[in-house]
Amino acid sequence: MFIKIAPKVRVYLPKEQLQFIDKYRKYDFFRSSQLEVHEINIAKSLADKSIFVRKKLDNDVQYALNRKIRFNNGSKK
């Protein structure tokens, strides 16, 4: 599935990352200490792709879903 970050900018996400987004979409924010070990790497890669917004705290990292992204099914118009 493609996710639109900005006009003319799309990012492809595999199923594993989509499942992670669906799992944490309902939260306003979450911390890396609340995640499992393999989920931390997924959250980092999604933050690098601008899907999640990352805020570094003193002892932890806080993530939130980027509100400006749009989900696209990948079909051409």
Secondary structure, 3 states (H helix, E strand, C coil): CEEEEECCEEEECCHHHHHHHHHHCCCCCEEHHHCCHHHHHHHHHHHHCCCEEEEECCCCEEEEECCCCEEECCCCC
